[in-house]
Amino acid sequence: QPVRIYAGMPIGQLIYFVVAGDIETMYNAKSDAKYNNKTTRPVESMMWKNRF
């Protein structure tokens, strides 16, 4: 699926993985899911919410 990029938008690295097999936990069902509030407009990265 194409990704929209707008003028002035900072760009990081985009990585896509092919899902093989059944999904055990849907992404939006995780207790710490960040992107549940869907919008039609671009949003800033929420990678800072990840735990490393």
mmCIF file as Biopython writes it, N, C-alpha, C and O atoms, coordinates in Angstrom:
data_model
#
loop_
_atom_site.group_PDB
_atom_site.id
_atom_site.type_symbol
_atom_site.label_atom_id
_atom_site.label_alt_id
_atom_site.label_comp_id
_atom_site.label_asym_id
_atom_site.label_entity_id
_atom_site.label_seq_id
_atom_site.pdbx_PDB_ins_code
_atom_site.Cartn_x
_atom_site.Cartn_y
_atom_site.Cartn_z
_atom_site.occupancy
_atom_site.B_iso_or_equiv
_atom_site.auth_seq_id
_atom_site.auth_asym_id
_atom_site.pdbx_PDB_model_num
ATOM 1   N N  . GLN A ? 1  ? 0.849  -1.172  0.000  1.0 0.0 1  A 1 
ATOM 2   C CA . GLN A ? 1  ? 0.000  0.000   0.000  1.0 0.0 1  A 1 
ATOM 3   C C  . GLN A ? 1  ? 0.895  1.236   0.000  1.0 0.0 1  A 1 
ATOM 4   O O  . GLN A ? 1  ? 1.844  1.304   0.782  1.0 0.0 1  A 1 
ATOM 5   N N  . PRO A ? 2  ? 0.615  2.214   -0.860 1.0 0.0 2  A 1 
ATOM 6   C CA . PRO A ? 2  ? 1.436  3.428   -0.921 1.0 0.0 2  A 1 
ATOM 7   C C  . PRO A ? 2  ? 1.348  4.234   0.373  1.0 0.0 2  A 1 
ATOM 8   O O  . PRO A ? 2  ? 0.333  4.206   1.069  1.0 0.0 2  A 1 
ATOM 9   N N  . VAL A ? 3  ? 2.410  4.940   0.677  1.0 0.0 3  A 1 
ATOM 10  C CA . VAL A ? 3  ? 2.470  5.810   1.849  1.0 0.0 3  A 1 
ATOM 11  C C  . VAL A ? 3  ? 2.496  7.246   1.353  1.0 0.0 3  A 1 
ATOM 12  O O  . VAL A ? 3  ? 3.295  7.579   0.479  1.0 0.0 3  A 1 
ATOM 13  N N  . ARG A ? 4  ? 1.637  8.102   1.894  1.0 0.0 4  A 1 
ATOM 14  C CA . ARG A ? 4  ? 1.615  9.511   1.487  1.0 0.0 4  A 1 
ATOM 15  C C  . ARG A ? 4  ? 2.703  10.274  2.225  1.0 0.0 4  A 1 
ATOM 16  O O  . ARG A ? 4  ? 2.866  10.137  3.438  1.0 0.0 4  A 1 
ATOM 17  N N  . ILE A ? 5  ? 3.437  11.071  1.482  1.0 0.0 5  A 1 
ATOM 18  C CA . ILE A ? 5  ? 4.475  11.924  2.048  1.0 0.0 5  A 1 
ATOM 19  C C  . ILE A ? 5  ? 4.168  13.346  1.597  1.0 0.0 5  A 1 
ATOM 20  O O  . ILE A ? 5  ? 3.934  13.590  0.413  1.0 0.0 5  A 1 
ATOM 21  N N  . TYR A ? 6  ? 4.169  14.280  2.540  1.0 0.0 6  A 1 
ATOM 22  C CA . TYR A ? 6  ? 3.820  15.661  2.252  1.0 0.0 6  A 1 
ATOM 23  C C  . TYR A ? 6  ? 5.046  16.554  2.375  1.0 0.0 6  A 1 
ATOM 24  O O  . TYR A ? 6  ? 5.991  16.231  3.095  1.0 0.0 6  A 1 
ATOM 25  N N  . ALA A ? 7  ? 5.024  17.682  1.665  1.0 0.0 7  A 1 
ATOM 26  C CA . ALA A ? 7  ? 6.128  18.643  1.713  1.0 0.0 7  A 1 
ATOM 27  C C  . ALA A ? 7  ? 6.373  19.081  3.151  1.0 0.0 7  A 1 
ATOM 28  O O  . ALA A ? 7  ? 5.431  19.414  3.871  1.0 0.0 7  A 1 
ATOM 29  N N  . GLY A ? 8  ? 7.630  19.082  3.569  1.0 0.0 8  A 1 
ATOM 30  C CA . GLY A ? 8  ? 7.990  19.510  4.912  1.0 0.0 8  A 1 
ATOM 31  C C  . GLY A ? 8  ? 7.846  18.436  5.973  1.0 0.0 8  A 1 
ATOM 32  O O  . GLY A ? 8  ? 8.194  18.669  7.130  1.0 0.0 8  A 1 
ATOM 33  N N  . MET A ? 9  ? 7.338  17.257  5.606  1.0 0.0 9  A 1 
ATOM 34  C CA . MET A ? 9  ? 7.142  16.182  6.581  1.0 0.0 9  A 1 
ATOM 35  C C  . MET A ? 9  ? 8.476  15.480  6.832  1.0 0.0 9  A 1 
ATOM 36  O O  . MET A ? 9  ? 9.117  15.030  5.883  1.0 0.0 9  A 1 
ATOM 37  N N  . PRO A ? 10 ? 8.911  15.378  8.099  1.0 0.0 10 A 1 
ATOM 38  C CA . PRO A ? 10 ? 10.139 14.634  8.373  1.0 0.0 10 A 1 
ATOM 39  C C  . PRO A ? 10 ? 9.935  13.156  8.037  1.0 0.0 10 A 1 
ATOM 40  O O  . PRO A ? 10 ? 8.853  12.609  8.250  1.0 0.0 10 A 1 
ATOM 41  N N  . ILE A ? 11 ? 10.967 12.523  7.517  1.0 0.0 11 A 1 
ATOM 42  C CA . ILE A ? 11 ? 10.863 11.124  7.105  1.0 0.0 11 A 1 
ATOM 43  C C  . ILE A ? 11 ? 11.884 10.305  7.872  1.0 0.0 11 A 1 
ATOM 44  O O  . ILE A ? 11 ? 13.047 10.692  7.986  1.0 0.0 11 A 1 
ATOM 45  N N  . GLY A ? 12 ? 11.449 9.187   8.389  1.0 0.0 12 A 1 
ATOM 46  C CA . GLY A ? 12 ? 12.344 8.229   9.029  1.0 0.0 12 A 1 
ATOM 47  C C  . GLY A ? 12 ? 12.449 7.017   8.126  1.0 0.0 12 A 1 
ATOM 48  O O  . GLY A ? 12 ? 12.262 7.123   6.914  1.0 0.0 12 A 1 
ATOM 49  N N  . GLN A ? 13 ? 12.738 5.891   8.695  1.0 0.0 13 A 1 
ATOM 50  C CA . GLN A ? 13 ? 12.836 4.660   7.930  1.0 0.0 13 A 1 
ATOM 51  C C  . GLN A ? 13 ? 11.511 3.923   8.020  1.0 0.0 13 A 1 
ATOM 52  O O  . GLN A ? 13 ? 10.942 3.792   9.103  1.0 0.0 13 A 1 
ATOM 53  N N  . LEU A ? 14 ? 11.021 3.442   6.888  1.0 0.0 14 A 1 
ATOM 54  C CA . LEU A ? 14 ? 9.793  2.658   6.854  1.0 0.0 14 A 1 
ATOM 55  C C  . LEU A ? 14 ? 10.155 1.212   6.573  1.0 0.0 14 A 1 
ATOM 56  O O  . LEU A ? 14 ? 10.866 0.914   5.613  1.0 0.0 14 A 1 
ATOM 57  N N  . ILE A ? 15 ? 9.663  0.319   7.411  1.0 0.0 15 A 1 
ATOM 58  C CA . ILE A ? 15 ? 9.925  -1.106  7.227  1.0 0.0 15 A 1 
ATOM 59  C C  . ILE A ? 15 ? 8.586  -1.834  7.269  1.0 0.0 15 A 1 
ATOM 60  O O  . ILE A ? 15 ? 7.790  -1.639  8.188  1.0 0.0 15 A 1 
ATOM 61  N N  . TYR A ? 16 ? 8.349  -2.666  6.275  1.0 0.0 16 A 1 
ATOM 62  C CA . TYR A ? 16 ? 7.129  -3.459  6.235  1.0 0.0 16 A 1 
ATOM 63  C C  . TYR A ? 16 ? 7.497  -4.927  6.348  1.0 0.0 16 A 1 
ATOM 64  O O  . TYR A ? 16 ? 8.473  -5.377  5.747  1.0 0.0 16 A 1 
ATOM 65  N N  . PHE A ? 17 ? 6.724  -5.668  7.113  1.0 0.0 17 A 1 
ATOM 66  C CA . PHE A ? 17 ? 6.941  -7.093  7.267  1.0 0.0 17 A 1 
ATOM 67  C C  . PHE A ? 17 ? 5.712  -7.834  6.765  1.0 0.0 17 A 1 
ATOM 68  O O  . PHE A ? 17 ? 4.583  -7.407  7.009  1.0 0.0 17 A 1 
ATOM 69  N N  . VAL A ? 18 ? 5.922  -8.925  6.076  1.0 0.0 18 A 1 
ATOM 70  C CA . VAL A ? 18 ? 4.826  -9.777  5.630  1.0 0.0 18 A 1 
ATOM 71  C C  . VAL A ? 18 ? 4.414  -10.652 6.808  1.0 0.0 18 A 1 
ATOM 72  O O  . VAL A ? 18 ? 5.260  -11.270 7.455  1.0 0.0 18 A 1 
ATOM 73  N N  . VAL A ? 19 ? 3.122  -10.703 7.083  1.0 0.0 19 A 1 
ATOM 74  C CA . VAL A ? 19 ? 2.617  -11.536 8.168  1.0 0.0 19 A 1 
ATOM 75  C C  . VAL A ? 19 ? 2.421  -12.950 7.634  1.0 0.0 19 A 1 
ATOM 76  O O  . VAL A ? 19 ? 1.717  -13.157 6.646  1.0 0.0 19 A 1 
ATOM 77  N N  . ALA A ? 20 ? 3.044  -13.910 8.289  1.0 0.0 20 A 1 
ATOM 78  C CA . ALA A ? 20 ? 2.900  -15.309 7.899  1.0 0.0 20 A 1 
ATOM 79  C C  . ALA A ? 20 ? 2.212  -16.046 9.041  1.0 0.0 20 A 1 
ATOM 80  O O  . ALA A ? 20 ? 2.693  -16.020 10.174 1.0 0.0 20 A 1 
ATOM 81  N N  . GLY A ? 21 ? 1.102  -16.695 8.756  1.0 0.0 21 A 1 
ATOM 82  C CA . GLY A ? 21 ? 0.384  -17.434 9.790  1.0 0.0 21 A 1 
ATOM 83  C C  . GLY A ? 21 ? -0.687 -16.578 10.443 1.0 0.0 21 A 1 
ATOM 84  O O  . GLY A ? 21 ? -0.973 -15.464 10.004 1.0 0.0 21 A 1 
ATOM 85  N N  . ASP A ? 22 ? -1.267 -17.120 11.494 1.0 0.0 22 A 1 
ATOM 86  C CA . ASP A ? 22 ? -2.339 -16.420 12.201 1.0 0.0 22 A 1 
ATOM 87  C C  . ASP A ? 22 ? -1.768 -15.373 13.143 1.0 0.0 22 A 1 
ATOM 88  O O  . ASP A ? 22 ? -0.677 -15.539 13.688 1.0 0.0 22 A 1 
ATOM 89  N N  . ILE A ? 23 ? -2.510 -14.302 13.327 1.0 0.0 23 A 1 
ATOM 90  C CA . ILE A ? 23 ? -2.109 -13.245 14.249 1.0 0.0 23 A 1 
ATOM 91  C C  . ILE A ? 23 ? -2.653 -13.604 15.627 1.0 0.0 23 A 1 
ATOM 92  O O  . ILE A ? 23 ? -3.855 -13.812 15.790 1.0 0.0 23 A 1 
ATOM 93  N N  . GLU A ? 24 ? -1.767 -13.676 16.616 1.0 0.0 24 A 1 
ATOM 94  C CA . GLU A ? 24 ? -2.179 -14.068 17.966 1.0 0.0 24 A 1 
ATOM 95  C C  . GLU A ? 24 ? -2.863 -12.926 18.706 1.0 0.0 24 A 1 
ATOM 96  O O  . GLU A ? 24 ? -3.877 -13.140 19.370 1.0 0.0 24 A 1 
ATOM 97  N N  . THR A ? 25 ? -2.319 -11.712 18.600 1.0 0.0 25 A 1 
ATOM 98  C CA . THR A ? 25 ? -2.903 -10.549 19.265 1.0 0.0 25 A 1 
ATOM 99  C C  . THR A ? 25 ? -3.017 -9.430  18.243 1.0 0.0 25 A 1 
ATOM 100 O O  . THR A ? 25 ? -2.007 -8.966  17.713 1.0 0.0 25 A 1 
ATOM 101 N N  . MET A ? 26 ? -4.238 -8.992  17.962 1.0 0.0 26 A 1 
ATOM 102 C CA . MET A ? 26 ? -4.420 -7.897  17.019 1.0 0.0 26 A 1 
ATOM 103 C C  . MET A ? 26 ? -3.770 -6.641  17.586 1.0 0.0 26 A 1 
ATOM 104 O O  . MET A ? 26 ? -3.817 -6.402  18.793 1.0 0.0 26 A 1 
ATOM 105 N N  . TYR A ? 27 ? -3.163 -5.838  16.713 1.0 0.0 27 A 1 
ATOM 106 C CA . TYR A ? 27 ? -2.412 -4.667  17.160 1.0 0.0 27 A 1 
ATOM 107 C C  . TYR A ? 27 ? -3.275 -3.723  17.994 1.0 0.0 27 A 1 
ATOM 108 O O  . TYR A ? 27 ? -2.822 -3.207  19.016 1.0 0.0 27 A 1 
ATOM 109 N N  . ASN A ? 28 ? -4.526 -3.494  17.560 1.0 0.0 28 A 1 
ATOM 110 C CA . ASN A ? 28 ? -5.381 -2.559  18.295 1.0 0.0 28 A 1 
ATOM 111 C C  . ASN A ? 28 ? -5.986 -3.171  19.555 1.0 0.0 28 A 1 
ATOM 112 O O  . ASN A ? 28 ? -6.701 -2.485  20.285 1.0 0.0 28 A 1 
ATOM 113 N N  . ALA A ? 29 ? -5.713 -4.449  19.825 1.0 0.0 29 A 1 
ATOM 114 C CA . ALA A ? 29 ? -6.216 -5.089  21.038 1.0 0.0 29 A 1 
ATOM 115 C C  . ALA A ? 29 ? -5.171 -5.075  22.156 1.0 0.0 29 A 1 
ATOM 116 O O  . ALA A ? 29 ? -5.468 -5.452  23.290 1.0 0.0 29 A 1 
ATOM 117 N N  . LYS A ? 30 ? -3.952 -4.641  21.836 1.0 0.0 30 A 1 
ATOM 118 C CA . LYS A ? 30 ? -2.906 -4.573  22.854 1.0 0.0 30 A 1 
ATOM 119 C C  . LYS A ? 30 ? -3.249 -3.480  23.857 1.0 0.0 30 A 1 
ATOM 120 O O  . LYS A ? 30 ? -3.816 -2.450  23.493 1.0 0.0 30 A 1 
ATOM 121 N N  . SER A ? 31 ? -2.907 -3.707  25.108 1.0 0.0 31 A 1 
ATOM 122 C CA . SER A ? 31 ? -3.226 -2.724  26.143 1.0 0.0 31 A 1 
ATOM 123 C C  . SER A ? 31 ? -2.465 -1.417  25.943 1.0 0.0 31 A 1 
ATOM 124 O O  . SER A ? 31 ? -2.919 -0.362  26.386 1.0 0.0 31 A 1 
ATOM 125 N N  . ASP A ? 32 ? -1.301 -1.479  25.274 1.0 0.0 32 A 1 
ATOM 126 C CA . ASP A ? 32 ? -0.507 -0.266  25.069 1.0 0.0 32 A 1 
ATOM 127 C C  . ASP A ? 32 ? -0.533 0.214   23.616 1.0 0.0 32 A 1 
ATOM 128 O O  . ASP A ? 32 ? 0.387  0.907   23.182 1.0 0.0 32 A 1 
ATOM 129 N N  . ALA A ? 33 ? -1.584 -0.147  22.853 1.0 0.0 33 A 1 
ATOM 130 C CA . ALA A ? 33 ? -1.683 0.260   21.449 1.0 0.0 33 A 1 
ATOM 131 C C  . ALA A ? 33 ? -1.708 1.785   21.341 1.0 0.0 33 A 1 
ATOM 132 O O  . ALA A ? 33 ? -2.432 2.457   22.075 1.0 0.0 33 A 1 
ATOM 133 N N  . LYS A ? 34 ? -0.902 2.323   20.408 1.0 0.0 34 A 1 
ATOM 134 C CA . LYS A ? 34 ? -0.746 3.774   20.288 1.0 0.0 34 A 1 
ATOM 135 C C  . LYS A ? 34 ? -1.644 4.397   19.230 1.0 0.0 34 A 1 
ATOM 136 O O  . LYS A ? 34 ? -2.022 5.563   19.350 1.0 0.0 34 A 1 
ATOM 137 N N  . TYR A ? 35 ? -1.991 3.640   18.199 1.0 0.0 35 A 1 
ATOM 138 C CA . TYR A ? 35 ? -2.647 4.231   17.038 1.0 0.0 35 A 1 
ATOM 139 C C  . TYR A ? 35 ? -4.119 3.845   16.921 1.0 0.0 35 A 1 
ATOM 140 O O  . TYR A ? 35 ? -4.627 3.705   15.809 1.0 0.0 35 A 1 
ATOM 141 N N  . ASN A ? 36 ? -4.806 3.672   18.030 1.0 0.0 36 A 1 
ATOM 142 C CA . ASN A ? 36 ? -6.214 3.284   17.972 1.0 0.0 36 A 1 
ATOM 143 C C  . ASN A ? 36 ? -7.124 4.412   17.505 1.0 0.0 36 A 1 
ATOM 144 O O  . ASN A ? 36 ? -8.160 4.143   16.898 1.0 0.0 36 A 1 
ATOM 145 N N  . ASN A ? 37 ? -6.773 5.656   17.768 1.0 0.0 37 A 1 
ATOM 146 C CA . ASN A ? 37 ? -7.599 6.786   17.335 1.0 0.0 37 A 1 
ATOM 147 C C  . ASN A ? 37 ? -7.275 7.099   15.885 1.0 0.0 37 A 1 
ATOM 148 O O  . ASN A ? 37 ? -6.336 7.842   15.600 1.0 0.0 37 A 1 
ATOM 149 N N  . LYS A ? 38 ? -8.051 6.532   14.968 1.0 0.0 38 A 1 
ATOM 150 C CA . LYS A ? 38 ? -7.768 6.687   13.545 1.0 0.0 38 A 1 
ATOM 151 C C  . LYS A ? 38 ? -8.202 8.065   13.059 1.0 0.0 38 A 1 
ATOM 152 O O  . LYS A ? 38 ? -9.190 8.625   13.534 1.0 0.0 38 A 1 
ATOM 153 N N  . THR A ? 39 ? -7.451 8.594   12.110 1.0 0.0 39 A 1 
ATOM 154 C CA . THR A ? 39 ? -7.757 9.875   11.505 1.0 0.0 39 A 1 
ATOM 155 C C  . THR A ? 39 ? -7.403 9.808   10.029 1.0 0.0 39 A 1 
ATOM 156 O O  . THR A ? 39 ? -6.583 8.982   9.627  1.0 0.0 39 A 1 
ATOM 157 N N  . THR A ? 40 ? -8.005 10.662  9.220  1.0 0.0 40 A 1 
ATOM 158 C CA . THR A ? 40 ? -7.683 10.695  7.795  1.0 0.0 40 A 1 
ATOM 159 C C  . THR A ? 40 ? -6.505 11.628  7.528  1.0 0.0 40 A 1 
ATOM 160 O O  . THR A ? 40 ? -6.029 11.718  6.397  1.0 0.0 40 A 1 
ATOM 161 N N  . ARG A ? 41 ? -6.036 12.316  8.556  1.0 0.0 41 A 1 
ATOM 162 C CA . ARG A ? 41 ? -4.921 13.256  8.413  1.0 0.0 41 A 1 
ATOM 163 C C  . ARG A ? 41 ? -3.628 12.612  8.911  1.0 0.0 41 A 1 
ATOM 164 O O  . ARG A ? 41 ? -3.669 11.705  9.743  1.0 0.0 41 A 1 
ATOM 165 N N  . PRO A ? 42 ? -2.488 13.071  8.410  1.0 0.0 42 A 1 
ATOM 166 C CA . PRO A ? 42 ? -1.210 12.530  8.884  1.0 0.0 42 A 1 
ATOM 167 C C  . PRO A ? 42 ? -1.026 12.801  10.377 1.0 0.0 42 A 1 
ATOM 168 O O  . PRO A ? 42 ? -1.482 13.824  10.889 1.0 0.0 42 A 1 
ATOM 169 N N  . VAL A ? 43 ? -0.369 11.900  11.058 1.0 0.0 43 A 1 
ATOM 170 C CA . VAL A ? 43 ? -0.071 12.087  12.478 1.0 0.0 43 A 1 
ATOM 171 C C  . VAL A ? 43 ? 1.429  11.927  12.697 1.0 0.0 43 A 1 
ATOM 172 O O  . VAL A ? 43 ? 2.107  11.234  11.938 1.0 0.0 43 A 1 
ATOM 173 N N  . GLU A ? 44 ? 1.936  12.569  13.734 1.0 0.0 44 A 1 
ATOM 174 C CA . GLU A ? 44 ? 3.344  12.430  14.076 1.0 0.0 44 A 1 
ATOM 175 C C  . GLU A ? 44 ? 3.609  11.023  14.584 1.0 0.0 44 A 1 
ATOM 176 O O  . GLU A ? 44 ? 2.708  10.347  15.082 1.0 0.0 44 A 1 
ATOM 177 N N  . SER A ? 45 ? 4.833  10.600  14.454 1.0 0.0 45 A 1 
ATOM 178 C CA . SER A ? 45 ? 5.232  9.297   14.964 1.0 0.0 45 A 1 
ATOM 179 C C  . SER A ? 45 ? 5.009  9.228   16.468 1.0 0.0 45 A 1 
ATOM 180 O O  . SER A ? 45 ? 5.206  10.211  17.181 1.0 0.0 45 A 1 
ATOM 181 N N  . MET A ? 46 ? 4.603  8.080   16.932 1.0 0.0 46 A 1 
ATOM 182 C CA . MET A ? 46 ? 4.465  7.847   18.366 1.0 0.0 46 A 1 
ATOM 183 C C  . MET A ? 46 ? 5.480  6.812   18.823 1.0 0.0 46 A 1 
ATOM 184 O O  . MET A ? 46 ? 5.287  6.129   19.829 1.0 0.0 46 A 1 
ATOM 185 N N  . MET A ? 47 ? 6.571  6.707   18.060 1.0 0.0 47 A 1 
ATOM 186 C CA . MET A ? 47 ? 7.603  5.737   18.391 1.0 0.0 47 A 1 
ATOM 187 C C  . MET A ? 47 ? 8.181  5.985   19.783 1.0 0.0 47 A 1 
ATOM 188 O O  . MET A ? 47 ? 8.664  5.055   20.428 1.0 0.0 47 A 1 
ATOM 189 N N  . TRP A ? 48 ? 8.134  7.229   20.245 1.0 0.0 48 A 1 
ATOM 190 C CA . TRP A ? 48 ? 8.652  7.556   21.574 1.0 0.0 48 A 1 
ATOM 191 C C  . TRP A ? 48 ? 7.893  6.819   22.672 1.0 0.0 48 A 1 
ATOM 192 O O  . TRP A ? 48 ? 8.376  6.710   23.799 1.0 0.0 48 A 1 
ATOM 193 N N  . LYS A ? 49 ? 6.693  6.307   22.341 1.0 0.0 49 A 1 
ATOM 194 C CA . LYS A ? 49 ? 5.922  5.551   23.330 1.0 0.0 49 A 1 
ATOM 195 C C  . LYS A ? 49 ? 6.384  4.096   23.425 1.0 0.0 49 A 1 
ATOM 196 O O  . LYS A ? 49 ? 5.989  3.378   24.344 1.0 0.0 49 A 1 
ATOM 197 N N  . ASN A ? 50 ? 7.223  3.656   22.473 1.0 0.0 50 A 1 
ATOM 198 C CA . ASN A ? 50 ? 7.721  2.281   22.510 1.0 0.0 50 A 1 
ATOM 199 C C  . ASN A ? 50 ? 8.644  2.082   23.696 1.0 0.0 50 A 1 
ATOM 200 O O  . ASN A ? 50 ? 9.336  3.006   24.124 1.0 0.0 50 A 1 
ATOM 201 N N  . ARG A ? 51 ? 8.648  0.877   24.218 1.0 0.0 51 A 1 
ATOM 202 C CA . ARG A ? 51 ? 9.575  0.526   25.296 1.0 0.0 51 A 1 
ATOM 203 C C  . ARG A ? 51 ? 10.728 -0.256  24.692 1.0 0.0 51 A 1 
ATOM 204 O O  . ARG A ? 51 ? 10.510 -1.296  24.072 1.0 0.0 51 A 1 
ATOM 205 N N  . PHE A ? 52 ? 11.946 0.228   24.863 1.0 0.0 52 A 1 
ATOM 206 C CA . PHE A ? 52 ? 13.128 -0.456  24.321 1.0 0.0 52 A 1 
ATOM 207 C C  . PHE A ? 52 ? 13.922 -1.069  25.434 1.0 0.0 52 A 1 
ATOM 208 O O  . PHE A ? 52 ? 14.955 -1.691  25.187 1.0 0.0 52 A 1 
#
